[in-house]
Amino acid sequence: MVEIVNRPYAKAFETFAAAQPDVLCLSADLTSSCEVDGFRDRYPDQFLSLGMAEQNMLSFAGGLAMQGFRPFLHTFSVFLYRRPYDQLINSIAYSNRRVRLMGFLPGITTPGGITHQAIEDISVMRAIPNMTILECGDATEVETVLDVADVIDGPVYVRLLRGEVPRLFSTPFAFNRLRTLSEGDDVLVVTSGVCTEEALRATTALKARGVGIHHLHVSTLKPFDRDGLIRAARGKQGVVTLENHTIVGGLGSLVAEILAEEGLGIRLRRLGLQDTFAHGASKPYLMKKYRLDASALVATIGDMLGRTLDIDDAELEAVRIDTVHSAQKAEAL
């Protein structure tokens, strides 16, 4: 059982920002939902509530950055790019402002349905010049992503985890560097965000069947550690990507582009939302329904290798590396 950390972002942001008066915390009426309510109460001079007006918040943040402030915007991921897309382009990205877009509840980590599920955010943000994209996969990365984002010269979009978050890694967030979580000669598995936790569960069962899994965790999606991927992919029988996002334009597309451009000729299977919207339901249910979980990964690898692996859900559940961390209602709005 790994450590479960309660509200790691709340503690990390307060530690990061409290000693730096030019860091401003902006909220769009989701202050407690984005774990910055304590910061608001203790450091009101560094807190700005822009209300339910994300377009205005992004334009306002661009002006703050132009005046030398370091604005960190807090809202649900979906509200940082869908509704205020024009302001994102013209007030922040085009002028390359140092604005930090801290996005909570990415992908299907919310039961809110299509209005709240940022399932195409990576594909949209990848297409925007000057934009850097980061994604946290555990409590350690949540705790250490702020320092990474802060030094980037330009806008940064961060996919964040909240509530009770498992600690999977012992080393901090490393910019544009793939984490190697296991090494093997058969299949390369590339994951990001909450899907990394699922892949870690599957790896244990796969190795017990003699399947060599080389597992890479991605925390920087733009730019991307191209050389690290190429080194890991060479000589493998196949590559499987697993992401909390549509397969169109996200991690799977990124890997496909690199493999094709390098002419590696390796089979690729992309697991994620298959060009579809998701229902509103709990995260475990949605990950199972849309094949973003450990069992889907096992089935895909078995099919790729032409093997019957005889690994059922009960075995995968028995090697869970986390508790079902829901006491803080991490999926609630």
C-alpha positions as CSV (number, residue, x, y, z in Angstrom):
1,M,0.0,0.0,0.0
2,V,1.4,3.4,-1.0
3,E,1.0,6.6,0.9
4,I,-2.2,8.6,0.2
5,V,-1.7,12.4,0.6
6,N,-4.6,14.6,1.5
7,R,-4.9,17.8,-0.6
8,P,-1.2,18.0,-1.7
9,Y,-1.9,21.0,-3.9
10,A,-3.3,23.1,-1.1
11,K,-0.2,22.7,1.0
12,A,2.2,23.1,-1.9
13,F,0.7,26.3,-3.3
14,E,0.7,28.0,0.1
15,T,4.3,27.1,0.7
16,F,5.3,28.2,-2.8
17,A,3.4,31.5,-2.9
18,A,3.4,32.8,0.6
19,A,7.0,34.1,0.5
20,Q,6.6,35.6,-3.0
21,P,4.3,38.6,-3.0
22,D,4.4,39.0,-6.8
23,V,2.7,35.5,-7.1
24,L,-1.0,36.1,-7.4
25,C,-3.7,33.5,-6.9
26,L,-6.7,33.9,-9.3
27,S,-9.9,32.0,-8.9
28,A,-13.1,31.8,-11.0
29,D,-15.6,31.0,-8.3
30,L,-14.2,27.5,-7.6
31,T,-11.8,28.5,-4.8
32,S,-12.5,25.6,-2.4
33,S,-12.9,23.1,-5.3
34,C,-9.4,24.0,-6.4
35,E,-8.0,23.8,-2.9
36,V,-6.9,27.5,-2.6
37,D,-9.5,28.6,0.0
38,G,-7.0,28.3,2.8
39,F,-4.6,30.5,0.9
40,R,-7.4,33.0,0.2
41,D,-8.1,33.2,4.0
42,R,-4.5,33.6,5.1
43,Y,-3.1,35.7,2.2
44,P,-5.9,37.9,1.0
45,D,-3.6,40.4,-0.5
46,Q,-2.4,37.8,-3.0
47,F,-5.8,36.5,-3.9
48,L,-8.2,37.7,-6.6
49,S,-11.7,36.3,-7.2
50,L,-12.8,37.0,-10.8
51,G,-16.1,35.2,-10.4
52,M,-17.7,33.0,-12.9
53,A,-16.1,34.9,-15.8
54,E,-13.2,32.9,-17.2
55,Q,-12.8,35.0,-20.3
56,N,-12.3,38.1,-18.2
57,M,-9.9,36.2,-15.9
58,L,-7.6,35.2,-18.7
59,S,-7.5,38.7,-20.2
60,F,-6.9,40.1,-16.7
61,A,-4.1,37.6,-16.1
62,G,-2.4,38.6,-19.3
63,G,-2.4,42.2,-18.1
64,L,-1.0,41.2,-14.7
65,A,1.8,39.3,-16.3
66,M,2.6,42.3,-18.5
67,Q,3.0,44.4,-15.4
68,G,5.5,41.9,-13.8
69,F,3.1,39.8,-11.6
70,R,3.1,36.0,-11.7
71,P,-0.6,35.0,-12.0
72,F,-1.6,31.4,-11.2
73,L,-5.2,30.8,-12.4
74,H,-7.3,28.1,-10.7
75,T,-10.4,26.5,-12.1
76,F,-11.5,23.2,-13.7
77,S,-9.5,22.3,-16.7
78,V,-12.4,22.6,-19.1
79,F,-12.9,26.3,-18.2
80,L,-9.4,27.3,-19.1
81,Y,-9.7,26.7,-22.8
82,R,-13.2,26.0,-24.1
83,R,-15.1,29.1,-23.0
84,P,-12.1,31.6,-23.1
85,Y,-10.3,30.3,-26.1
86,D,-10.1,33.6,-27.9
87,Q,-8.7,35.3,-24.7
88,L,-6.3,32.5,-24.2
89,I,-4.8,33.1,-27.7
90,N,-4.8,36.9,-27.8
91,S,-4.2,37.9,-24.2
92,I,-1.8,35.1,-23.1
93,A,-0.3,32.8,-25.8
94,Y,0.3,35.3,-28.7
95,S,2.2,37.7,-26.4
96,N,3.9,34.8,-24.6
97,R,2.8,35.9,-21.1
98,R,4.0,34.1,-18.0
99,V,0.6,32.9,-17.0
100,R,0.1,29.6,-15.2
101,L,-3.2,27.8,-16.0
102,M,-3.8,25.3,-13.2
103,G,-6.5,22.9,-14.4
104,F,-8.3,20.6,-12.0
105,L,-10.5,17.6,-12.8
106,P,-8.9,16.8,-16.2
107,G,-10.5,14.2,-18.4
108,I,-12.9,11.8,-16.7
109,T,-11.9,12.5,-13.1
110,T,-15.2,14.3,-12.7
111,P,-18.7,12.9,-12.8
112,G,-19.9,16.2,-14.3
113,G,-20.4,15.0,-17.8
114,I,-19.4,16.7,-21.0
115,T,-19.7,20.3,-19.6
116,H,-17.0,19.5,-17.0
117,Q,-14.9,16.8,-18.6
118,A,-11.8,18.2,-20.3
119,I,-11.3,15.3,-22.7
120,E,-9.7,17.2,-25.6
121,D,-7.7,19.9,-23.7
122,I,-4.3,18.4,-24.6
123,S,-5.1,18.4,-28.3
124,V,-6.3,22.0,-28.1
125,M,-3.4,23.2,-26.1
126,R,-0.8,21.4,-28.2
127,A,-2.0,23.4,-31.2
128,I,-1.3,26.7,-29.5
129,P,2.1,28.2,-30.1
130,N,4.2,29.1,-27.0
131,M,2.1,26.8,-24.8
132,T,3.8,24.4,-22.4
133,I,1.7,21.4,-21.1
134,L,2.4,19.6,-17.9
135,E,0.5,16.8,-16.2
136,C,0.8,15.4,-12.7
137,G,0.5,11.7,-12.1
138,D,0.8,11.5,-8.3
139,A,1.1,13.5,-5.1
140,T,4.9,14.1,-5.5
141,E,4.4,15.7,-8.9
142,V,1.5,17.8,-7.6
143,E,3.8,19.0,-4.7
144,T,6.7,19.9,-7.0
145,V,5.1,21.1,-10.3
146,L,4.8,24.7,-9.2
147,D,8.6,25.4,-9.2
148,V,8.8,23.7,-12.6
149,A,6.0,25.8,-14.1
150,D,7.2,29.0,-12.5
151,V,10.5,29.2,-14.4
152,I,9.1,28.6,-17.9
153,D,9.3,31.7,-20.0
154,G,5.8,31.7,-21.4
155,P,2.3,30.3,-20.6
156,V,1.9,26.9,-18.9
157,Y,-1.1,24.6,-18.7
158,V,-1.0,22.1,-15.9
159,R,-3.4,19.1,-15.5
160,L,-3.7,18.7,-11.7
161,L,-5.0,16.1,-9.3
162,R,-6.8,17.0,-6.1
163,G,-8.3,15.5,-2.9
164,E,-6.6,12.3,-1.7
165,V,-3.8,11.5,-4.1
166,P,-1.5,8.5,-4.0
167,R,2.2,9.0,-3.8
168,L,3.8,6.8,-6.5
169,F,7.2,8.6,-7.0
170,S,10.0,9.4,-4.7
171,T,11.6,12.0,-6.9
172,P,10.2,15.4,-7.9
173,F,8.7,16.6,-11.2
174,A,11.4,16.7,-13.8
175,F,10.7,19.0,-16.8
176,N,10.7,17.3,-20.2
177,R,12.1,14.0,-18.9
178,L,10.3,10.6,-19.1
179,R,10.2,8.6,-16.0
180,T,11.2,4.9,-16.4
181,L,9.0,2.9,-14.1
182,S,10.0,-0.6,-15.3
183,E,12.2,-2.1,-17.9
184,G,11.5,-4.9,-20.3
185,D,12.1,-6.1,-23.8
186,D,8.6,-7.0,-25.2
187,V,6.3,-4.0,-25.1
188,L,6.7,-0.3,-24.4
189,V,3.8,1.2,-22.3
190,V,3.6,5.0,-22.3
191,T,1.1,6.6,-19.8
192,S,0.3,9.9,-18.2
193,G,-1.8,11.2,-15.3
194,V,-4.1,8.9,-13.5
195,C,-3.5,6.2,-16.1
196,T,0.0,5.6,-14.8
197,E,-1.5,4.2,-11.6
198,E,-3.5,1.7,-13.7
199,A,-0.5,0.7,-15.7
200,L,1.6,0.0,-12.5
201,R,-1.1,-2.4,-11.4
202,A,-1.1,-4.2,-14.7
203,T,2.7,-4.4,-14.9
204,T,2.9,-6.7,-11.8
205,A,0.6,-9.3,-13.4
206,L,2.2,-9.1,-16.8
207,K,5.7,-9.7,-15.4
208,A,4.4,-12.7,-13.6
209,R,3.4,-14.1,-17.0
210,G,6.9,-13.5,-18.4
211,V,5.9,-10.4,-20.4
212,G,8.7,-7.8,-20.4
213,I,7.1,-4.3,-19.9
214,H,9.1,-1.1,-20.4
215,H,6.9,1.5,-18.7
216,L,7.4,5.2,-19.3
217,H,5.5,7.9,-17.4
218,V,5.0,11.2,-19.2
219,S,4.6,14.5,-17.2
220,T,5.7,17.0,-19.9
221,L,3.5,16.7,-23.0
222,K,4.7,19.8,-24.7
223,P,7.7,19.9,-25.3
224,F,8.2,16.2,-25.3
225,D,11.2,14.0,-24.5
226,R,11.5,12.7,-28.1
227,D,14.9,11.1,-27.7
228,G,13.8,9.2,-24.6
229,L,10.8,7.7,-26.3
230,I,12.9,6.7,-29.4
231,R,15.5,4.9,-27.2
232,A,12.8,3.0,-25.3
233,A,10.8,2.0,-28.4
234,R,13.7,0.5,-30.4
235,G,13.6,-3.3,-30.5
236,K,10.1,-3.6,-28.9
237,Q,7.3,-5.7,-30.4
238,G,4.8,-3.0,-29.9
239,V,3.9,0.3,-28.1
240,V,0.8,0.9,-26.1
241,T,-0.3,4.4,-24.9
242,L,-2.8,4.9,-22.1
243,E,-4.3,8.3,-21.4
244,N,-7.1,10.1,-19.6
245,H,-8.0,12.0,-22.8
246,T,-9.4,11.4,-26.3
247,I,-6.9,9.4,-28.5
248,V,-7.2,12.3,-31.0
249,G,-4.4,14.8,-30.5
250,G,-3.2,13.6,-27.1
251,L,-0.5,11.3,-25.9
252,G,-1.3,8.6,-28.3
253,S,-1.1,11.0,-31.3
254,L,2.1,12.5,-29.9
255,V,3.7,9.0,-29.8
256,A,2.3,8.1,-33.2
257,E,3.8,11.2,-34.8
258,I,7.3,10.5,-33.4
259,L,7.3,6.8,-34.3
260,A,6.2,7.7,-37.9
261,E,8.7,10.5,-38.3
262,E,11.5,8.3,-37.2
263,G,10.4,5.4,-39.4
264,L,10.6,2.9,-36.6
265,G,7.9,0.6,-38.0
266,I,6.6,-0.5,-34.6
267,R,2.9,-1.4,-34.0
268,L,1.1,1.1,-31.9
269,R,-2.2,0.8,-29.9
270,R,-3.8,3.8,-28.4
271,L,-6.0,3.5,-25.3
272,G,-8.1,6.4,-24.2
273,L,-11.5,7.8,-25.2
274,Q,-12.1,6.5,-28.7
275,D,-13.3,9.7,-30.3
276,T,-16.4,9.9,-28.0
277,F,-17.8,11.9,-25.2
278,A,-18.0,10.3,-21.8
279,H,-21.0,9.9,-19.4
280,G,-21.2,11.5,-16.0
281,A,-20.2,8.8,-13.4
282,S,-17.5,7.9,-11.0
283,K,-13.9,7.7,-12.2
284,P,-13.5,3.9,-11.7
285,Y,-16.7,3.3,-13.6
286,L,-15.7,5.5,-16.5
287,M,-12.2,4.2,-16.7
288,K,-13.6,0.6,-16.9
289,K,-16.4,1.5,-19.4
290,Y,-14.1,3.4,-21.8
291,R,-11.1,1.0,-21.4
292,L,-8.7,3.3,-19.6
293,D,-7.8,0.9,-16.9
294,A,-5.4,-2.0,-16.0
295,S,-7.6,-4.7,-17.5
296,A,-7.8,-2.9,-20.9
297,L,-4.1,-2.6,-20.9
298,V,-3.6,-6.3,-20.2
299,A,-6.1,-7.3,-22.9
300,T,-4.4,-5.0,-25.5
301,I,-0.9,-6.3,-24.7
302,G,-2.1,-9.9,-24.9
303,D,-3.7,-9.2,-28.3
304,M,-0.6,-7.4,-29.5
305,L,1.6,-10.4,-28.6
306,G,-0.9,-13.0,-29.7
307,R,-1.0,-14.6,-26.3
308,T,-3.7,-15.5,-23.8
309,L,-2.5,-14.0,-20.5
310,D,-5.2,-15.3,-18.2
311,I,-5.3,-12.2,-16.0
312,D,-8.7,-11.3,-14.6
313,D,-10.0,-8.3,-12.8
314,A,-9.8,-10.1,-9.4
315,E,-6.0,-10.5,-9.8
316,L,-5.6,-6.9,-10.8
317,E,-7.7,-5.8,-7.9
318,A,-5.6,-7.9,-5.6
319,V,-2.5,-6.0,-6.5
320,R,-4.0,-2.5,-6.2
321,I,-1.2,-0.1,-5.2
322,D,-3.7,2.4,-3.6
323,T,-6.8,2.6,-1.5
324,V,-10.0,3.7,-3.2
325,H,-9.2,7.2,-2.3
326,S,-12.6,8.9,-2.1
327,A,-12.9,10.3,1.4
328,Q,-12.2,13.8,0.2
329,K,-14.7,13.3,-2.6
330,A,-12.0,14.0,-5.2
331,E,-14.5,13.4,-8.0
332,A,-17.2,15.8,-6.7
333,L,-17.6,19.3,-8.1
